[in-house]
Amino acid sequence: MKKILLVLGLFSTAAAFGQYGGGNYAVGSPYWPSSHPAHASYAPIAQEQSVLGNTSYPFAQGDRPPSDFPQPQQKSLGEVARELKKEHEHAKKARIVWEN
């Protein structure tokens, strides 16, 4: 246990000195990203720009009626209850009944 704590202490000490680094860095130097077109600036409304580039992307508009998506006929709640009752009647019963 003592060896594990010693090794853990050495690793944490090494990590602390690694973060410090001792280097002379200019504090507060701003980061300047590479130039890019300003899409989010105030300007009159321009033509739309595709984010997909030059690829062709098919799309459609509008709603499809529910009849285009056939659904299976659902059982009524009574039918489901009757089936569960039949399954329960045929299920295995316990041989031994414990009473306190």
Backbone hydrogen bonds in HBPLUS format (Angstrom, degrees):
<---DONOR---> <-ACCEPTOR-->    atom                        ^
c    i                          cat <-CA-CA->   ^        H-A-AA   ^      H-
h    n   atom  resd res      DA  || num        DHA   H-A  angle D-A-AA Bond
n    s   type  num  typ     dist DA aas  dist angle  dist       angle   num
A0005-LEU N   A0001-MET O   3.08 MM   4  6.39 160.6  2.12 149.2 153.8     1
A0006-LEU N   A0002-LYS O   2.92 MM   4  6.11 153.0  1.99 145.0 152.7     2
A0007-VAL N   A0003-LYS O   2.93 MM   4  6.16 166.0  1.95 153.5 156.4     3
A0008-LEU N   A0004-ILE O   2.90 MM   4  6.05 160.6  1.94 149.1 155.2     4
A0009-GLY N   A0005-LEU O   2.87 MM   4  6.01 152.3  1.95 142.8 150.3     5
A0010-LEU N   A0006-LEU O   2.94 MM   4  6.23 152.9  2.02 148.4 155.7     6
A0011-PHE N   A0007-VAL O   2.97 MM   4  6.24 160.7  2.01 151.7 156.4     7
A0012-SER N   A0008-LEU O   3.01 MM   4  6.21 159.5  2.05 147.0 152.6     8
A0013-THR N   A0009-GLY O   2.97 MM   4  6.10 152.3  2.05 143.8 151.5     9
A0014-ALA N   A0010-LEU O   2.93 MM   4  6.13 161.5  1.96 149.3 154.3    10
A0015-ALA N   A0011-PHE O   2.92 MM   4  6.10 152.0  2.00 144.8 152.8    11
A0016-ALA N   A0012-SER O   2.98 MM   4  6.16 151.2  2.06 141.5 148.9    12
A0017-PHE N   A0013-THR O   3.04 MM   4  6.35 163.1  2.07 154.1 157.5    13
A0018-GLY N   A0014-ALA O   2.90 MM   4  6.01 146.2  2.01 141.1 151.4    14
A0019-GLN N   A0015-ALA O   2.99 MM   4  6.21 143.7  2.13 143.3 151.6    15
A0020-TYR N   A0016-ALA O   3.12 MM   4  6.37 149.2  2.22 142.0 150.4    16
A0021-GLY N   A0017-PHE O   3.05 MM   4  6.19 175.6  2.05 152.6 153.2    17
A0068-ASP N   A0065-PRO O   3.01 MM   3  5.81 165.7  2.03 123.7 128.1    18
A0069-PHE N   A0066-PRO O   3.01 MM   3  5.49 161.3  2.05 114.9 120.9    19
A0080-VAL N   A0076-SER O   3.19 MM   4  6.51 161.4  2.23 151.6 156.5    20
A0081-ALA N   A0077-LEU O   3.01 MM   4  6.20 155.5  2.08 143.9 150.6    21
A0082-ARG N   A0078-GLY O   2.95 MM   4  6.21 156.6  2.00 149.4 155.4    22
A0083-GLU N   A0079-GLU O   3.02 MM   4  6.26 159.7  2.06 149.9 155.0    23
A0084-LEU N   A0080-VAL O   3.03 MM   4  6.25 159.4  2.07 149.2 154.7    24
A0085-LYS N   A0081-ALA O   2.99 MM   4  6.18 149.7  2.08 144.5 152.9    25
A0086-LYS N   A0082-ARG O   3.02 MM   4  6.30 155.2  2.09 148.4 154.3    26
A0087-GLU N   A0083-GLU O   2.99 MM   4  6.25 159.8  2.03 150.1 155.6    27
A0088-HIS N   A0084-LEU O   2.95 MM   4  6.11 148.3  2.05 141.2 150.0    28
A0089-GLU N   A0085-LYS O   3.04 MM   4  6.31 145.2  2.16 143.0 151.7    29
A0090-HIS N   A0086-LYS O   3.22 MM   4  6.51 149.7  2.32 146.8 153.7    30
A0091-ALA N   A0088-HIS O   3.39 MM   3  5.13 154.6  2.46  93.9 101.1    31
